[in-house]
Amino acid sequence: MKLSYLSLAIACLLSGHVLAAEVQELAVTEVKATDTKQNTVTSEKLDNRQVNDIKGALSGLAGVSVSNGVRYSQKTYLRGMEEHSANVTIDGARQDGQMFHHSGNQIVDPSMLKAVSVELGASSVLSGYGANVGAISYVTKDPKDLLALDQKFGFKVATAADTATEFQQVSVSGYGRLTDQLSLLGMMSWNESGDIETPDREPIVNKHSELKSGLVKAVYDVDDNQQLAVSLQHVEDAGHRAFSGEKPGATTVEEALGFNGYERDTYTVNYRNDSANPLLDLSVDGYYNQKKMVRGAQTGINWIKDSAGQWQKDGTEATPARDYSYETVGLNIRNTMDINDIPWTVGIETFKSEQAIDATGTALITRNDGSTASVIKSVTNGPEARLIGGYVQGEFNLGALQIIPGVRFDSYKLGGAYDNSFSQFSPKLNLFWQASETLGIKAGYGRIFKGPGLPETLMISSDMTASPDAKAETGNHLELGLIYDFGQSVNLDSASLYANIYQYDIDNYYHPTKNTNLARGISDLTKQGIEAGMTVSHQDLEAYVNYSYNTGEKAFDDYTTDDYYSGTHLVKLGLDYQLTDELTLGWDSIFASSASLDDRSVANGTVITEPVEKAGYGVSNAWATYQVAQLQGLSLRLAVDNLFDKAYQDHNSFGMYWGNASYNDNEVGRNFKFAVSYQY
């Protein structure tokens, strides 16, 4: 960890000249170590900004980036590491698994969300298995989020549109209390997008999509302390469009595109018992989650490798319709016991994941010499992964010092097409010292562990095996932070400054792309970085500004190279201002510096260095929400994304992440967004 980061963090806080931290929904009256690690975006903010993808949902958070402008290709990066290194859940259901390396991994409809939270770091056993860089938690709405205090039944209808992606949406919700204890919610949403306007280029015409989603949730309040919630959710995003959503889009389409899409079905049972008994504060989450990639029947080129290992065309291949699936079933049980005024949390986490391909028939290959062959596309004995993990955490409060130690034990096994196993004890520690009424200092350590993730589902086959060299990701995470509450000193409702510096050392860092033997492209990754920030709230104004930066290196056997997803100074700022009781205005901006990296590789025994250059950019968005006083429940919303029609590319987007801006699309241009909703 570089001393310059620590010096910068301390100087920023003590001088008050801070570029600022993660967007929080926290009022800092008593600072705690766990509070400053959590960033939450509420459904109100999602609605006001008319967010319709995960890029918009996470755009304001420090240390978080979402690549690519098209919804079905978007990937999330925490501190410059892809979401494979995080624990991603929806209502407690794990969202593991990569379907295709040119598509996104999170299939989410933001209109269904109550909130999305991001936790950065690996220093808590409560973050879940494999949270090497942090955790992303999506929580869907429930009936009580929409019902007024004395309301028995209600409904909400909404419609939205925009100008730059031909977006159109209609959603309907119904909810009510059937009894004093039982409440129900049903939500349905449909939207579609068409041609995409990007600055300085012709519209992209081959990345259309149609999204359909539905949520049914029942909540039963057993008593004042116990609640049982059951939910069923279905989301699909599909269309006749380019299969590789990350790659540059076409500006003309001369023939019909093949059908492809992504689906998710999630079933959850969530039980909570916040008992008055100090030995019982119980949560139980059971779930089944299936992600699918659907491809229609198609005829295309039959590619073969020649004796020199080069790809050549040899006739055609007629392929049937296929469903690629990644299923996970799991259970998490957690209980907190207060023993002699010391909270102890114990938990068990277990899941099983499996991959399969279901084809409607066999593929027919017709070679140039006239010969034919049939190829089975279905895979029933695909890769499997199982986890059994347990953990314990204590919380000791010694005056102004809080000590939170914990340890996890995870046993991870691969089955089906594979036969490997990995296990590890992983100690964790968080420290927090309330140095004064306004200043807090925190530190964290986490031992990292994650077994080899299952490979890209598109690439699995019936004859695949895992290499005996497959290894688990292991390593260490260190973090130091300062928190300064200055609200009272400047007579504001709330105001805080803080900064974090961190370092990750991860051995056997891997990526699942085409990695069916689980030993391809493994490196040792080192990441160092800083986040700093400020949030202010006073009367009708809320504002934030945050800053993040990281550097990284990957060490291979013969050379070390800069990590592609590093080197960018990123500043994000925003404000909400309630001008009147009915009208709220908002603004947010993102400024990214240029980045210069060195890409090293080995050719014929010689290390070659090539520059990677990424152009800086600045982009701003504005929005307004008007609550119609004459008709309670009617809301009108207007937003303008990319207000100044800036031509830019996110630095983690495909093509741009290795410095090739021509092998990528620009982000969406100036986009006027309109929405109307009525809630009864």
C-alpha positions as CSV (number, residue, x, y, z in Angstrom):
1,M,0.0,0.0,0.0
2,K,1.5,3.3,-1.0
3,L,2.1,5.9,1.7
4,S,1.1,8.7,-0.7
5,Y,-2.5,7.4,-0.6
6,L,-2.6,7.6,3.2
7,S,-1.1,11.1,3.2
8,L,-3.6,12.3,0.6
9,A,-6.5,10.8,2.6
10,I,-5.4,12.5,5.8
11,A,-4.7,15.8,4.1
12,C,-8.0,15.8,2.4
13,L,-10.0,15.3,5.6
14,L,-8.1,17.6,7.8
15,S,-8.1,20.5,5.3
16,G,-11.7,20.0,4.2
17,H,-10.7,20.0,0.5
18,V,-12.1,16.6,-0.4
19,L,-13.2,15.2,-3.7
20,A,-15.6,12.9,-1.9
21,A,-16.9,9.5,-1.2
22,E,-19.7,7.1,-2.0
23,V,-23.3,8.2,-2.3
24,Q,-25.0,7.3,0.9
25,E,-28.5,7.4,2.3
26,L,-27.0,7.9,5.8
27,A,-27.3,10.8,8.2
28,V,-24.0,10.8,10.1
29,T,-24.9,11.4,13.7
30,E,-23.0,8.5,15.2
31,V,-20.4,7.1,12.9
32,K,-19.9,3.3,12.8
33,A,-17.5,1.2,11.0
34,T,-20.1,-0.8,9.1
35,D,-22.1,2.3,8.0
36,T,-19.4,3.8,5.8
37,K,-18.9,0.6,3.8
38,Q,-22.5,0.6,2.5
39,N,-23.9,2.6,-0.4
40,T,-27.6,2.5,-1.1
41,V,-29.7,3.9,-4.0
42,T,-33.4,4.0,-3.2
43,S,-36.4,3.4,-5.5
44,E,-37.2,7.1,-5.3
45,K,-33.9,8.0,-6.8
46,L,-34.3,5.4,-9.5
47,D,-37.7,6.7,-10.4
48,N,-36.6,10.4,-10.4
49,R,-33.7,9.7,-12.7
50,Q,-35.9,7.3,-14.9
51,V,-33.4,4.6,-14.6
52,N,-34.0,1.5,-16.8
53,D,-30.7,-0.4,-16.6
54,I,-28.0,-1.2,-14.0
55,K,-25.7,1.5,-15.5
56,G,-28.1,4.2,-14.4
57,A,-28.8,2.5,-11.0
58,L,-25.1,2.4,-10.0
59,S,-23.8,5.5,-11.8
60,G,-23.4,7.7,-8.8
61,L,-21.4,5.4,-6.5
62,A,-17.7,5.8,-5.9
63,G,-15.6,2.8,-6.8
64,V,-18.3,1.4,-9.0
65,S,-18.4,1.4,-12.9
66,V,-20.8,-0.2,-15.3
67,S,-19.4,-0.8,-18.8
68,N,-21.2,-0.5,-22.2
69,G,-24.2,1.5,-23.2
70,V,-26.5,-1.4,-24.3
71,R,-28.5,-3.0,-21.5
72,Y,-27.9,-6.6,-22.4
73,S,-24.1,-6.2,-22.5
74,Q,-23.5,-4.2,-19.3
75,K,-21.0,-5.5,-16.7
76,T,-20.3,-4.1,-13.3
77,Y,-16.9,-3.4,-11.9
78,L,-16.1,-2.8,-8.2
79,R,-12.8,-1.1,-7.7
80,G,-11.7,-2.1,-11.1
81,M,-12.6,-5.8,-10.7
82,E,-15.5,-7.5,-12.6
83,E,-18.5,-8.7,-10.6
84,H,-17.2,-12.3,-10.7
85,S,-15.1,-11.2,-7.7
86,A,-18.2,-10.0,-5.8
87,N,-21.2,-11.6,-4.2
88,V,-24.3,-10.4,-6.2
89,T,-27.8,-11.2,-4.9
90,I,-31.4,-10.4,-5.6
91,D,-33.6,-10.8,-2.5
92,G,-30.8,-13.0,-1.1
93,A,-30.6,-15.2,-4.2
94,R,-27.1,-15.6,-5.7
95,Q,-26.6,-14.4,-9.3
96,D,-23.5,-16.4,-10.2
97,G,-22.7,-17.4,-13.7
98,Q,-21.5,-16.1,-17.0
99,M,-23.7,-17.0,-20.0
100,F,-21.6,-15.4,-22.8
101,H,-18.5,-13.2,-22.5
102,H,-20.1,-10.5,-24.7
103,S,-23.2,-10.2,-22.6
104,G,-23.9,-8.8,-19.1
105,N,-24.4,-11.1,-16.1
106,Q,-27.1,-9.2,-14.2
107,I,-30.6,-9.4,-15.6
108,V,-32.5,-6.8,-13.6
109,D,-35.5,-4.6,-14.1
110,P,-35.0,-1.4,-12.0
111,S,-38.7,-0.7,-11.9
112,M,-39.1,-3.7,-9.6
113,L,-36.5,-2.5,-7.1
114,K,-36.9,-1.1,-3.6
115,A,-33.2,-0.4,-3.3
116,V,-29.7,-1.5,-4.6
117,S,-26.8,-1.5,-2.2
118,V,-23.1,-1.9,-2.8
119,E,-20.6,-2.9,-0.2
120,L,-16.9,-2.4,-1.0
121,G,-14.2,-4.5,0.6
122,A,-13.6,-8.1,1.8
123,S,-13.3,-7.5,5.6
124,S,-16.7,-8.8,6.7
125,V,-17.8,-12.5,7.0
126,L,-21.4,-11.2,6.5
127,S,-20.8,-10.2,2.9
128,G,-21.2,-13.8,1.8
129,Y,-19.1,-16.4,-0.1
130,G,-16.7,-15.1,-2.8
131,A,-17.1,-11.4,-1.9
132,N,-13.4,-10.8,-2.7
133,V,-14.0,-7.2,-3.7
134,G,-17.5,-6.6,-2.1
135,A,-21.1,-7.3,-2.6
136,I,-24.1,-6.0,-4.6
137,S,-27.5,-6.5,-3.1
138,Y,-30.7,-5.9,-5.1
139,V,-34.0,-5.8,-3.1
140,T,-37.4,-5.9,-4.8
141,K,-40.4,-4.0,-3.5
142,D,-43.0,-5.5,-1.2
143,P,-46.6,-4.4,-0.5
144,K,-45.8,-2.2,2.5
145,D,-43.5,-0.1,0.3
146,L,-46.5,1.0,-1.8
147,L,-49.4,1.0,0.7
148,A,-50.2,4.1,2.8
149,L,-50.5,3.6,6.5
150,D,-54.3,2.9,6.6
151,Q,-54.7,1.8,3.0
152,K,-56.2,-1.6,2.3
153,F,-55.7,-1.8,-1.5
154,G,-54.0,0.2,-4.1
155,F,-52.6,0.3,-7.6
156,K,-50.0,2.1,-9.7
157,V,-49.7,2.6,-13.4
158,A,-46.8,4.2,-15.2
159,T,-45.6,4.9,-18.7
160,A,-42.2,6.3,-20.0
161,A,-40.4,7.0,-23.2
162,D,-37.2,8.5,-24.4
163,T,-35.8,10.0,-27.7
164,A,-32.3,8.6,-28.1
165,T,-33.0,4.8,-27.8
166,E,-36.7,4.8,-28.9
167,F,-37.5,3.5,-25.4
168,Q,-41.1,2.8,-24.4
169,Q,-42.4,1.4,-21.2
170,V,-45.7,0.5,-19.5
171,S,-46.0,-0.9,-16.0
172,V,-48.9,-1.9,-13.7
173,S,-48.9,-2.8,-10.0
174,G,-51.6,-3.9,-7.7
175,Y,-51.2,-4.4,-3.9
176,G,-53.2,-4.8,-0.8
177,R,-53.8,-6.2,2.7
178,L,-56.0,-9.2,2.6
179,T,-55.9,-9.5,6.4
180,D,-54.1,-7.7,9.2
181,Q,-51.2,-10.2,8.7
182,L,-51.2,-11.0,5.0
183,S,-50.4,-8.6,2.1
184,L,-49.8,-9.2,-1.6
185,L,-48.1,-7.4,-4.4
186,G,-48.2,-8.0,-8.2
187,M,-46.1,-6.1,-10.7
188,M,-45.9,-6.3,-14.5
189,S,-43.7,-4.3,-16.7
190,W,-43.0,-4.2,-20.5
191,N,-40.6,-2.0,-22.4
192,E,-38.7,-2.0,-25.7
193,S,-35.9,0.0,-27.2
194,G,-35.0,0.5,-30.9
195,D,-32.3,2.4,-32.8
196,I,-29.7,4.1,-30.6
197,E,-28.5,7.6,-31.2
198,T,-24.8,8.2,-30.5
199,P,-22.9,11.4,-31.0
200,D,-20.8,11.8,-34.2
201,R,-22.0,8.4,-35.7
202,E,-25.0,7.0,-37.5
203,P,-27.7,5.4,-35.3
204,I,-27.1,1.8,-34.2
205,V,-29.8,-0.4,-35.6
206,N,-29.0,-4.0,-34.6
207,K,-29.3,-3.8,-30.8
208,H,-33.0,-3.6,-30.3
209,S,-34.5,-5.3,-27.2
210,E,-37.8,-6.1,-25.6
211,L,-37.9,-6.6,-21.8
212,K,-40.8,-8.3,-20.0
213,S,-40.8,-8.7,-16.2
214,G,-43.2,-9.7,-13.5
215,L,-43.1,-9.9,-9.7
216,V,-45.5,-11.6,-7.3
217,K,-44.8,-11.3,-3.6
218,A,-46.7,-12.4,-0.5
219,V,-45.7,-11.1,3.0
220,Y,-47.1,-12.7,6.1
221,D,-46.6,-11.0,9.5
222,V,-46.7,-13.9,11.9
223,D,-46.5,-11.4,14.9
224,D,-44.7,-8.2,15.8
225,N,-41.3,-9.9,15.5
226,Q,-41.7,-12.5,12.8
227,Q,-42.3,-12.1,9.0
228,L,-42.4,-14.6,6.2
229,A,-42.1,-13.4,2.5
230,V,-42.4,-15.5,-0.6
231,S,-41.7,-14.1,-4.0
232,L,-41.6,-15.2,-7.7
233,Q,-39.9,-13.0,-10.3
234,H,-39.4,-13.4,-14.0
235,V,-37.4,-11.2,-16.3
236,E,-36.6,-11.6,-20.0
237,D,-34.7,-9.3,-22.4
238,A,-34.7,-10.6,-26.0
239,G,-35.0,-9.6,-29.6
240,H,-33.8,-10.1,-33.2
241,R,-30.4,-8.4,-32.7
242,A,-26.7,-8.7,-32.6
243,F,-25.6,-11.6,-30.5
244,S,-22.4,-9.9,-29.2
245,G,-23.9,-6.9,-27.5
246,E,-20.4,-5.5,-26.5
247,K,-19.1,-5.3,-30.0
248,P,-19.6,-2.3,-32.3
249,G,-23.2,-2.1,-33.6
250,A,-24.3,-1.9,-37.3
251,T,-25.7,1.3,-38.8
252,T,-27.4,-0.6,-41.6
253,V,-29.0,-4.1,-41.5
254,E,-29.5,-5.9,-44.8
255,E,-30.8,-9.2,-43.5
256,A,-32.8,-10.5,-40.6
257,L,-30.8,-11.0,-37.4
258,G,-30.9,-14.2,-35.3
259,F,-33.1,-14.3,-32.2
260,N,-31.3,-14.2,-28.9
261,G,-32.2,-13.2,-25.4
262,Y,-31.7,-13.7,-21.6
263,E,-34.1,-14.8,-19.0
264,R,-34.1,-15.1,-15.2
265,D,-36.5,-16.9,-12.9
266,T,-36.0,-16.3,-9.2
267,Y,-38.0,-17.9,-6.4
268,T,-37.3,-16.8,-2.8
269,V,-38.5,-17.5,0.7
270,N,-37.3,-15.0,3.3
271,Y,-38.0,-15.4,7.0
272,R,-37.1,-12.9,9.7
273,N,-37.5,-13.2,13.5
274,D,-36.3,-10.1,15.4
275,S,-37.2,-11.6,18.7
276,A,-37.1,-9.8,22.1
277,N,-35.1,-12.8,23.2
278,P,-31.5,-11.6,23.2
279,L,-30.4,-15.0,21.9
280,L,-32.7,-14.9,18.8
281,D,-32.4,-12.5,15.9
282,L,-32.8,-15.0,13.0
283,S,-32.9,-14.6,9.2
284,V,-33.4,-17.5,6.8
285,D,-33.2,-17.1,3.0
286,G,-34.0,-20.0,0.7
287,Y,-34.0,-19.6,-3.1
288,Y,-33.9,-21.1,-6.6
289,N,-32.4,-19.0,-9.4
290,Q,-32.2,-19.8,-13.1
291,K,-30.5,-17.7,-15.7
292,K,-30.9,-18.7,-19.4
293,M,-29.5,-17.6,-22.7
294,V,-32.0,-18.4,-25.5
295,R,-30.8,-18.7,-29.1
296,G,-33.0,-19.3,-32.1
297,A,-32.2,-21.8,-34.9
298,Q,-29.7,-20.5,-37.4
299,T,-27.5,-21.4,-40.3
300,G,-24.0,-20.0,-40.5
301,I,-20.3,-20.7,-41.4
302,N,-18.7,-23.9,-40.2
303,W,-15.3,-22.8,-38.8
304,I,-12.4,-25.2,-38.4
305,K,-8.8,-24.9,-37.4
306,D,-6.1,-25.9,-39.9
307,S,-2.8,-27.6,-39.1
308,A,-1.3,-24.3,-38.3
309,G,-4.0,-23.5,-35.7
310,Q,-5.6,-20.8,-37.9
311,W,-9.4,-20.6,-38.3
312,Q,-10.8,-21.4,-41.8
313,K,-14.2,-21.6,-43.4
314,D,-15.4,-25.0,-44.4
315,G,-19.0,-25.1,-45.5
316,T,-22.1,-24.3,-43.3
317,E,-23.6,-25.4,-40.0
318,A,-27.3,-25.5,-39.4
319,T,-27.9,-25.3,-35.6
320,P,-31.2,-25.9,-33.8
321,A,-32.7,-23.6,-31.2
322,R,-30.9,-23.9,-27.8
323,D,-31.4,-22.9,-24.2
324,Y,-28.2,-22.4,-22.1
325,S,-29.0,-22.5,-18.4
326,Y,-27.2,-21.8,-15.1
327,E,-29.3,-22.9,-12.1
328,T,-28.5,-22.2,-8.4
329,V,-30.4,-23.4,-5.4
330,G,-29.3,-22.2,-2.0
331,L,-30.0,-21.6,1.7
332,N,-28.6,-19.0,4.1
333,I,-29.3,-19.1,7.8
334,R,-28.0,-16.4,10.2
335,N,-28.6,-15.7,13.9
336,T,-27.3,-13.0,16.2
337,M,-27.1,-13.7,19.9
338,D,-26.4,-11.0,22.6
339,I,-24.3,-12.7,25.2
340,N,-23.1,-10.5,28.1
341,D,-23.7,-7.4,25.9
342,I,-21.6,-8.9,23.2
343,P,-23.4,-9.6,19.9
344,W,-22.3,-12.8,18.2
345,T,-23.5,-13.6,14.7
346,V,-23.3,-17.2,13.4
347,G,-24.4,-18.4,10.0
348,I,-24.4,-21.2,7.5
349,E,-24.4,-20.7,3.7
350,T,-24.9,-23.4,1.2
351,F,-25.7,-23.6,-2.5
352,K,-25.5,-25.8,-5.6
353,S,-25.0,-24.5,-9.1
354,E,-25.1,-26.4,-12.4
355,Q,-24.9,-25.6,-16.1
356,A,-26.7,-27.3,-19.1
357,I,-27.5,-26.8,-22.7
358,D,-30.9,-28.0,-24.1
359,A,-31.1,-28.2,-27.9
360,T,-34.2,-29.1,-29.9
361,G,-32.1,-31.4,-32.1
362,T,-28.6,-31.9,-33.6
363,A,-26.6,-29.5,-35.7
364,L,-26.0,-30.5,-39.3
365,I,-22.6,-29.6,-40.8
366,T,-22.2,-29.5,-44.6
367,R,-18.6,-29.2,-45.6
368,N,-17.1,-27.8,-48.8
369,D,-16.4,-31.3,-50.2
370,G,-20.1,-32.2,-49.8
371,S,-19.7,-34.5,-46.8
372,T,-22.0,-34.0,-43.8
373,A,-21.9,-34.6,-40.1
374,S,-24.3,-34.4,-37.2
375,V,-23.2,-32.7,-33.9
376,I,-25.0,-33.1,-30.6
377,K,-25.5,-29.6,-29.0
378,S,-27.2,-30.7,-25.8
379,V,-25.1,-31.0,-22.6
380,T,-26.8,-32.7,-19.7
381,N,-23.8,-33.6,-17.6
382,G,-22.4,-30.1,-17.4
383,P,-20.2,-28.5,-14.7
384,E,-21.5,-28.3,-11.1
385,A,-20.4,-26.4,-8.1
386,R,-21.3,-26.9,-4.4
387,L,-20.6,-24.8,-1.4
388,I,-21.0,-25.4,2.3
389,G,-19.8,-22.5,4.4
390,G,-20.0,-21.4,8.0
391,Y,-19.0,-18.2,9.8
392,V,-19.0,-16.5,13.2
393,Q,-18.5,-12.8,14.1
394,G,-18.3,-11.0,17.3
395,E,-18.7,-7.3,18.1
396,F,-16.8,-5.8,21.0
397,N,-17.3,-2.2,22.1
398,L,-14.5,-1.0,24.4
399,G,-15.3,2.6,25.0
400,A,-14.6,4.5,21.9
401,L,-13.1,1.4,20.2
402,Q,-15.2,-1.1,18.3
403,I,-13.6,-4.4,17.3
404,I,-15.4,-6.8,15.0
405,P,-13.5,-10.0,14.4
406,G,-14.9,-12.9,12.3
407,V,-13.9,-16.1,10.5
408,R,-15.4,-18.1,7.6
409,F,-14.8,-21.6,6.6
410,D,-15.8,-22.5,3.1
411,S,-15.7,-25.9,1.4
412,Y,-16.2,-25.7,-2.3
413,K,-16.4,-28.7,-4.6
414,L,-16.8,-29.0,-8.4
415,G,-18.7,-31.9,-9.9
416,G,-20.6,-33.0,-13.0
417,A,-18.0,-32.7,-15.7
418,Y,-15.4,-31.7,-13.1
419,D,-13.9,-33.3,-10.0
420,N,-12.0,-30.7,-7.9
421,S,-12.3,-29.5,-4.3
422,F,-11.0,-26.4,-2.4
423,S,-11.4,-25.2,1.2
424,Q,-10.1,-22.4,3.4
425,F,-10.5,-20.7,6.8
426,S,-10.7,-16.9,6.1
427,P,-10.2,-14.5,9.1
428,K,-11.7,-11.0,8.9
429,L,-11.3,-8.0,11.1
430,N,-12.9,-4.5,11.3
431,L,-11.7,-1.9,13.7
432,F,-13.3,1.5,14.4
433,W,-12.1,4.2,16.8
434,Q,-14.3,7.2,17.6
435,A,-11.3,9.6,18.1
436,S,-13.6,12.5,18.9
437,E,-17.2,13.5,18.6
438,T,-16.6,14.3,14.9
439,L,-13.7,12.1,13.8
440,G,-13.7,8.4,13.3
441,I,-10.9,6.1,12.1
442,K,-11.5,2.6,10.7
443,A,-9.3,-0.2,9.5
444,G,-10.2,-3.6,7.9
445,Y,-8.5,-6.8,6.9
446,G,-9.9,-9.7,5.1
447,R,-8.5,-13.0,3.9
448,I,-9.8,-13.7,0.4
449,F,-11.1,-17.0,-0.9
450,K,-13.1,-18.1,-3.9
451,G,-13.1,-21.4,-5.7
452,P,-12.8,-21.5,-9.6
453,G,-16.1,-20.2,-10.9
454,L,-18.0,-22.3,-13.5
455,P,-17.0,-21.3,-17.0
456,E,-18.8,-19.4,-19.7
457,T,-22.0,-21.4,-20.3
458,L,-21.8,-20.9,-24.1
459,M,-18.6,-22.9,-24.2
460,I,-19.4,-26.0,-22.1
461,S,-19.5,-29.4,-23.9
462,S,-20.0,-33.0,-23.0
463,D,-16.3,-33.9,-23.2
464,M,-14.8,-31.1,-21.1
465,T,-12.7,-31.6,-18.0
466,A,-11.0,-29.4,-15.4
467,S,-7.3,-29.1,-15.4
468,P,-5.5,-30.5,-12.3
469,D,-3.8,-27.0,-12.1
470,A,-7.2,-25.3,-11.4
471,K,-6.8,-23.2,-8.2
472,A,-8.9,-21.2,-5.9
473,E,-8.5,-17.4,-5.7
474,T,-6.8,-16.5,-2.4
475,G,-5.2,-13.4,-1.0
476,N,-5.5,-10.5,1.3
477,H,-7.4,-7.2,1.5
478,L,-6.4,-4.2,3.6
479,E,-8.3,-1.0,4.1
480,L,-7.9,2.2,6.1
481,G,-10.4,5.0,6.4
482,L,-11.3,8.3,8.1
483,I,-14.7,9.8,8.7
484,Y,-15.3,13.4,9.7
485,D,-18.7,14.8,10.6
486,F,-18.7,18.6,10.3
487,G,-22.4,19.3,10.0
488,Q,-22.8,21.1,13.4
489,S,-19.7,23.1,12.9
490,V,-21.1,24.7,9.7
491,N,-24.7,24.7,11.0
492,L,-26.0,22.2,8.4
493,D,-28.5,19.4,8.9
494,S,-25.8,16.9,8.1
495,A,-22.4,17.0,6.4
496,S,-19.6,14.5,6.3
497,L,-16.2,13.9,4.7
498,Y,-14.4,10.6,4.5
499,A,-11.7,8.7,2.6
500,N,-10.6,5.1,2.2
501,I,-7.4,3.6,0.9
502,Y,-7.2,0.0,0.1
503,Q,-5.0,-2.8,-1.3
504,Y,-5.9,-6.2,-2.7
505,D,-3.4,-9.0,-3.4
506,I,-5.2,-11.9,-5.1
507,D,-3.3,-15.0,-6.2
508,N,-4.7,-17.2,-9.0
509,Y,-7.0,-14.4,-10.3
510,Y,-9.0,-15.9,-13.2
511,H,-11.7,-15.0,-15.6
512,P,-14.3,-17.5,-16.8
513,T,-14.3,-16.4,-20.5
514,K,-13.8,-19.6,-22.6
515,N,-12.0,-21.0,-19.6
516,T,-13.5,-24.5,-19.6
517,N,-10.4,-26.2,-18.0
518,L,-10.4,-23.5,-15.2
519,A,-6.7,-22.9,-15.6
520,R,-6.6,-20.4,-18.5
521,G,-5.0,-17.0,-18.1
522,I,-4.5,-17.2,-14.4
523,S,-2.4,-14.3,-12.9
524,D,-1.6,-12.7,-9.6
525,L,-3.4,-9.4,-9.2
526,T,-2.4,-6.5,-7.1
527,K,-4.8,-3.5,-6.7
528,Q,-4.3,-0.3,-4.8
529,G,-6.7,2.6,-4.6
530,I,-8.4,5.5,-2.9
531,E,-12.0,6.8,-2.6
532,A,-12.7,10.1,-0.9
533,G,-15.8,12.1,-0.6
534,M,-18.4,14.5,0.9
535,T,-22.1,14.4,1.4
536,V,-24.2,17.4,2.5
537,S,-27.9,17.7,3.4
538,H,-29.6,20.9,4.6
539,Q,-33.3,21.7,4.5
540,D,-34.4,21.0,0.9
541,L,-30.9,20.4,-0.6
542,E,-28.9,17.1,-0.8
543,A,-25.5,17.0,-2.6
544,Y,-22.5,14.7,-3.0
545,V,-19.2,14.7,-4.6
546,N,-16.9,11.7,-4.8
547,Y,-13.5,10.7,-6.2
548,S,-12.0,7.3,-6.9
549,Y,-8.7,6.0,-8.4
550,N,-6.9,2.7,-8.5
551,T,-3.8,1.2,-10.0
552,G,-3.2,-2.4,-10.7
553,E,-0.8,-5.0,-12.0
554,K,-1.1,-8.6,-13.2
555,A,1.9,-10.9,-12.7
556,F,2.2,-13.9,-15.0
557,D,5.0,-16.5,-15.0
558,D,7.2,-14.5,-17.5
559,Y,6.1,-10.9,-17.2
560,T,4.1,-8.3,-15.3
561,T,1.6,-5.9,-17.0
562,D,-0.7,-3.1,-16.0
563,D,-4.2,-4.1,-15.2
564,Y,-6.5,-2.8,-18.0
565,Y,-9.2,-1.7,-15.6
566,S,-7.2,0.9,-13.7
567,G,-5.5,4.2,-14.1
568,T,-8.6,6.5,-14.3
569,H,-9.2,9.3,-11.9
570,L,-13.0,9.5,-11.6
571,V,-15.1,12.3,-10.1
572,K,-18.8,12.1,-9.6
573,L,-21.1,14.8,-8.2
574,G,-24.8,15.4,-7.9
575,L,-27.5,17.3,-6.1
576,D,-31.2,17.1,-5.4
577,Y,-33.2,20.3,-4.6
578,Q,-36.8,20.4,-3.6
579,L,-37.8,23.8,-5.1
580,T,-41.4,23.6,-3.9
581,D,-43.6,21.0,-2.2
582,E,-44.4,19.7,-5.7
583,L,-41.2,20.2,-7.7
584,T,-37.8,18.6,-7.2
585,L,-34.8,19.2,-9.4
586,G,-31.7,17.2,-9.8
587,W,-28.3,17.2,-11.5
588,D,-25.4,14.8,-11.7
589,S,-22.1,14.7,-13.6
590,I,-19.2,12.2,-14.1
591,F,-15.7,13.3,-15.0
592,A,-13.1,10.8,-16.1
593,S,-9.4,11.6,-16.7
594,S,-7.5,10.2,-19.5
595,A,-5.5,7.0,-18.7
596,S,-2.2,5.7,-19.9
597,L,-1.3,2.1,-19.3
598,D,1.4,-0.3,-20.4
599,D,0.2,-3.6,-21.9
600,R,3.0,-6.2,-21.8
601,S,3.0,-9.7,-23.4
602,V,5.5,-12.3,-24.5
603,A,6.2,-13.2,-28.2
604,N,9.0,-15.6,-29.2
605,G,10.4,-15.3,-25.7
606,T,10.6,-11.5,-25.8
607,V,8.5,-9.2,-23.6
608,I,6.7,-6.6,-25.8
609,T,5.2,-3.4,-24.3
610,E,2.4,-1.6,-26.1
611,P,0.7,1.6,-24.9
612,V,-3.0,1.7,-23.9
613,E,-4.5,5.1,-24.1
614,K,-8.0,6.1,-23.0
615,A,-9.5,9.5,-23.6
616,G,-11.0,11.5,-20.8
617,Y,-14.6,12.7,-20.8
618,G,-17.2,14.6,-18.9
619,V,-20.9,13.9,-19.0
620,S,-23.9,15.5,-17.2
621,N,-27.5,14.6,-16.6
622,A,-30.5,16.7,-15.3
623,W,-34.0,15.8,-14.2
624,A,-37.1,17.2,-12.7
625,T,-40.1,15.6,-10.8
626,Y,-43.4,17.3,-10.4
627,Q,-46.1,15.9,-8.0
628,V,-49.4,17.3,-9.3
629,A,-51.1,18.9,-6.3
630,Q,-54.6,18.9,-8.0
631,L,-54.6,15.1,-8.3
632,Q,-52.8,13.3,-5.5
633,G,-50.7,10.4,-6.7
634,L,-50.0,11.8,-10.2
635,S,-46.3,12.3,-10.9
636,L,-44.7,13.9,-14.0
637,R,-41.0,13.4,-14.7
638,L,-38.6,14.8,-17.2
639,A,-34.9,13.9,-17.5
640,V,-32.1,14.7,-20.0
641,D,-29.2,12.3,-20.0
642,N,-25.9,13.3,-21.6
643,L,-27.1,16.9,-21.6
644,F,-24.3,18.3,-23.8
645,D,-24.4,15.3,-26.3
646,K,-20.9,14.3,-25.4
647,A,-19.2,11.6,-27.5
648,Y,-17.5,9.3,-25.0
649,Q,-16.9,5.7,-23.9
650,D,-16.7,4.3,-20.4
651,H,-13.1,3.2,-19.8
652,N,-14.2,-0.4,-18.9
653,S,-16.2,-0.9,-22.0
654,F,-15.3,-3.5,-24.6
655,G,-12.6,-2.1,-26.9
656,M,-11.9,0.9,-24.8
657,Y,-10.6,-1.1,-21.9
658,W,-7.6,-2.1,-24.0
659,G,-7.4,1.4,-25.7
660,N,-9.2,0.6,-29.0
661,A,-12.0,3.1,-29.2
662,S,-12.8,2.1,-32.8
663,Y,-13.8,-1.4,-31.6
664,N,-16.6,0.0,-29.5
665,D,-19.8,2.1,-29.7
666,N,-20.0,5.6,-28.1
667,E,-22.4,5.9,-25.2
668,V,-26.0,7.0,-25.9
669,G,-26.2,10.7,-26.9
670,R,-28.4,13.4,-25.6
671,N,-31.5,11.7,-24.4
672,F,-34.8,13.3,-23.4
673,K,-36.8,11.1,-21.1
674,F,-40.4,11.4,-20.1
675,A,-42.5,9.5,-17.5
676,V,-46.0,9.7,-16.1
677,S,-47.2,7.7,-13.2
678,Y,-50.4,7.5,-11.0
679,Q,-50.5,5.8,-7.7
680,Y,-53.8,5.2,-5.8
